[in-house]
Every structure is written in structure tokens, then in C-alpha cells.
Amino acid sequence: MFAFPDQFVALQRQSLESAQAIAFASFSGFEKFSQLNVQAAKASVEEGVRTGVALLETRDAKTFVDSIPETAQPTADKASAYAKHVYEIASETGAEISRIIEKQFSEGNRQLNAAIEAFARNAPVGSEGVVTLVKSAVTAANSAFDQVNKATRQVVEMTEANVANATTATRAATKRKAA
């Protein structure tokens, strides 16, 4: 039978807890997205019936044709709002998952550094070069992780700005067409 060191067991427990937290964050995002879709479907049916009834009640062709742009504007606004909500849900879920992963990475890194230090204290004479090499590799990996993290945050910020600009432009264009 194997005797697992306490650090290994603790690391595995943290990994499982992180996996569970990521799964729950994903389920929460999926649940929010599902609720949004149900609400959008209900609103779409209600709006469709109201619009259909209003169009059926028109008595002449001019009134009918004039009412078409009036129905397009709310539809475009609703589509834009829906897309914004989808993006917000995805962003919130992604941010939560990123937070969990960063926490797990940080804790794993702390434990790895503790293990390296323990190894260095008990290492045989002449193995200082290996210890230095391992420490350098860990430092390089941490630096790379930080750079990827920063780049990812910049991409998210740019994407959010682009979505906001596109939403504003779409609304303005739709209002100009309706006018």
C-alpha cells in the first residue's frame, strides 16, 4: 500500500475542490443563460402576437407599410440588449472561473516553492546547480503565466469596449433607418 505525503493529499484535495468550484461556476452561467433564453422567448412570443394583432387591425395599405419600421426598432433594441446580456453572463462566468484558476495556481505555486525549498535543504552536496535550475524554471513559468494573464485581461477589456461601441453604433443606425 502506498503512503501518500500530506502535501500531495492536500494538493489533490485542493485540485478537486477547484474543479468542483469551476463546475459550479459553469452551471451557474448556464443557468443564467437558460433563464435569459426563456425570458427572451416569452417576450418574443408576446411581442409577436401584439404586433400581429396590430398589423391585422390596420385598415389600409399605407398604415400597414408605415407601421413596419415602428416594429423594427424595438426588435433591434431587444436583440442588442439580448446580446449584451449574453456577453455579461459569459464575462461573469469567465471571470469567476479565472479567479478560481488563479487561486489554484497561486496555491500550487506556493506548495511547489515549499517543496523546492525542502528539497534544497535535504539535497546532497553538489546539487546546488539542479536546485538553481529548478528555481529558475519555476520563476520563468510564473513570469509566463503572469504575461498571459495580463494579455488576456487586455483582450477582455478591448472586447468589452468593442462590444459597447458596436452596440451604440447598431442602435444609432437602427434609429436612423427608422426615422
C-alpha positions as CSV (number, residue, x, y, z in Angstrom):
1,M,0.0,0.0,0.0
2,F,1.2,3.5,-0.8
3,A,1.8,6.1,1.9
4,F,1.0,9.5,0.3
5,P,2.6,12.5,1.9
6,D,0.2,15.0,3.4
7,Q,1.2,17.7,1.0
8,F,0.3,15.5,-2.0
9,V,-3.1,14.7,-0.5
10,A,-3.7,18.4,0.3
11,L,-2.8,19.4,-3.2
12,Q,-5.1,16.8,-4.7
13,R,-8.0,17.9,-2.4
14,Q,-7.5,21.5,-3.5
15,S,-7.5,20.4,-7.1
16,L,-10.7,18.5,-6.7
17,E,-12.3,21.5,-4.8
18,S,-11.2,23.8,-7.6
19,A,-12.6,21.5,-10.2
20,Q,-15.9,21.5,-8.3
21,A,-15.9,25.3,-8.0
22,I,-15.3,25.6,-11.7
23,A,-18.1,23.2,-12.5
24,F,-20.5,25.1,-10.2
25,A,-19.5,28.4,-11.8
26,S,-20.1,26.9,-15.2
27,F,-23.5,25.5,-14.1
28,S,-24.4,28.9,-12.7
29,G,-23.6,30.6,-16.0
30,F,-25.5,28.0,-17.9
31,E,-28.5,28.5,-15.6
32,K,-28.4,32.3,-16.1
33,F,-28.2,31.8,-19.8
34,S,-31.1,29.4,-19.8
35,Q,-33.2,31.9,-17.8
36,L,-32.3,34.7,-20.2
37,N,-33.4,32.5,-23.2
38,V,-36.7,31.6,-21.6
39,Q,-37.4,35.2,-20.8
40,A,-36.4,36.2,-24.3
41,A,-38.6,33.5,-25.9
42,K,-41.7,34.6,-23.8
43,A,-41.1,38.2,-24.6
44,S,-40.7,37.4,-28.3
45,V,-44.0,35.4,-28.4
46,E,-45.8,38.2,-26.6
47,E,-44.4,40.9,-28.8
48,G,-45.1,38.8,-31.9
49,V,-48.7,38.4,-31.0
50,R,-49.1,42.1,-30.2
51,T,-47.5,43.1,-33.4
52,G,-49.5,40.6,-35.4
53,V,-52.8,41.8,-33.9
54,A,-51.9,45.4,-34.5
55,L,-51.0,44.7,-38.1
56,L,-54.2,42.7,-38.7
57,E,-56.2,45.7,-37.3
58,T,-54.8,48.1,-39.9
59,R,-57.4,49.1,-42.4
60,D,-55.3,50.5,-45.3
61,A,-52.0,49.7,-47.0
62,K,-50.3,53.0,-46.1
63,T,-50.9,52.5,-42.4
64,F,-49.7,48.9,-42.7
65,V,-46.5,49.9,-44.5
66,D,-45.9,52.8,-42.1
67,S,-46.1,50.5,-39.1
68,I,-43.4,48.2,-40.3
69,P,-40.4,50.4,-39.3
70,E,-42.0,51.0,-35.9
71,T,-41.8,47.3,-35.2
72,A,-38.2,47.0,-36.4
73,Q,-36.8,49.5,-33.8
74,P,-37.9,47.6,-30.7
75,T,-36.8,44.3,-32.2
76,A,-33.3,45.7,-32.9
77,D,-33.0,47.2,-29.4
78,K,-34.1,43.9,-27.9
79,A,-31.6,41.9,-30.0
80,S,-28.9,44.3,-28.9
81,A,-29.9,44.0,-25.2
82,Y,-30.0,40.2,-25.5
83,A,-26.5,40.1,-27.0
84,K,-25.3,42.4,-24.2
85,H,-26.9,40.1,-21.5
86,V,-25.3,37.0,-23.1
87,Y,-21.9,38.8,-23.1
88,E,-22.3,39.8,-19.4
89,I,-23.2,36.3,-18.4
90,A,-20.2,34.9,-20.3
91,S,-17.9,37.6,-18.8
92,E,-19.1,37.0,-15.3
93,T,-18.7,33.2,-15.6
94,G,-15.3,33.6,-17.2
95,A,-14.1,36.0,-14.5
96,E,-15.2,33.6,-11.8
97,I,-13.5,30.6,-13.4
98,S,-10.4,32.7,-13.9
99,R,-10.4,33.7,-10.2
100,I,-10.6,30.1,-9.2
101,I,-7.8,29.0,-11.6
102,E,-5.6,31.9,-10.4
103,K,-6.2,30.9,-6.8
104,Q,-5.4,27.3,-7.5
105,F,-2.3,28.3,-9.5
106,S,-1.1,30.6,-6.7
107,E,-1.6,27.8,-4.0
108,G,0.0,25.2,-6.2
109,N,2.9,27.6,-6.8
110,R,3.3,28.2,-3.1
111,Q,3.4,24.5,-2.4
112,L,5.8,23.9,-5.2
113,N,8.2,26.5,-3.8
114,A,7.9,25.0,-0.4
115,A,8.7,21.6,-1.9
116,I,11.7,23.0,-3.7
117,E,13.0,24.7,-0.6
118,A,12.6,21.4,1.3
119,F,14.4,19.6,-1.4
120,A,17.2,22.2,-1.4
121,R,17.7,21.8,2.4
122,N,17.9,18.0,2.1
123,A,19.8,17.9,-1.3
124,P,23.2,16.2,-1.4
125,V,26.3,18.4,-1.7
126,G,27.0,19.4,-5.3
127,S,23.3,19.5,-6.4
128,E,23.0,23.3,-5.9
129,G,23.0,23.7,-9.7
130,V,20.0,21.5,-10.1
131,V,18.2,23.4,-7.4
132,T,19.0,26.7,-9.1
133,L,17.9,25.3,-12.4
134,V,14.5,24.2,-10.9
135,K,14.0,27.6,-9.2
136,S,14.8,29.4,-12.5
137,A,12.3,27.2,-14.4
138,V,9.6,27.9,-11.8
139,T,10.3,31.6,-12.0
140,A,10.2,31.6,-15.8
141,A,6.9,29.6,-15.7
142,N,5.4,32.1,-13.2
143,S,6.5,35.0,-15.4
144,A,5.0,33.4,-18.5
145,F,1.7,32.9,-16.6
146,D,1.7,36.5,-15.5
147,Q,2.3,37.7,-19.0
148,V,-0.5,35.5,-20.4
149,N,-2.8,36.7,-17.7
150,K,-2.1,40.4,-18.4
151,A,-2.6,39.8,-22.2
152,T,-5.9,38.0,-21.5
153,R,-7.1,40.9,-19.4
154,Q,-6.2,43.4,-22.1
155,V,-8.1,41.3,-24.7
156,V,-11.1,41.2,-22.5
157,E,-11.0,44.9,-21.9
158,M,-10.7,45.6,-25.6
159,T,-13.5,43.2,-26.4
160,E,-15.8,44.8,-23.8
161,A,-15.0,48.2,-25.4
162,N,-15.7,46.9,-28.9
163,V,-19.0,45.4,-27.8
164,A,-20.1,48.6,-26.2
165,N,-19.1,50.6,-29.3
166,A,-20.8,48.1,-31.7
167,T,-24.0,48.2,-29.5
168,T,-24.0,52.0,-29.7
169,A,-23.4,52.1,-33.4
170,T,-26.1,49.5,-34.0
171,R,-28.7,51.4,-32.1
172,A,-27.8,54.7,-33.8
173,A,-28.0,53.0,-37.3
174,T,-31.3,51.4,-36.4
175,K,-32.8,54.7,-35.2
176,R,-31.6,56.5,-38.4
177,K,-33.3,53.8,-40.6
178,A,-36.5,54.0,-38.6
179,A,-36.6,57.8,-38.9
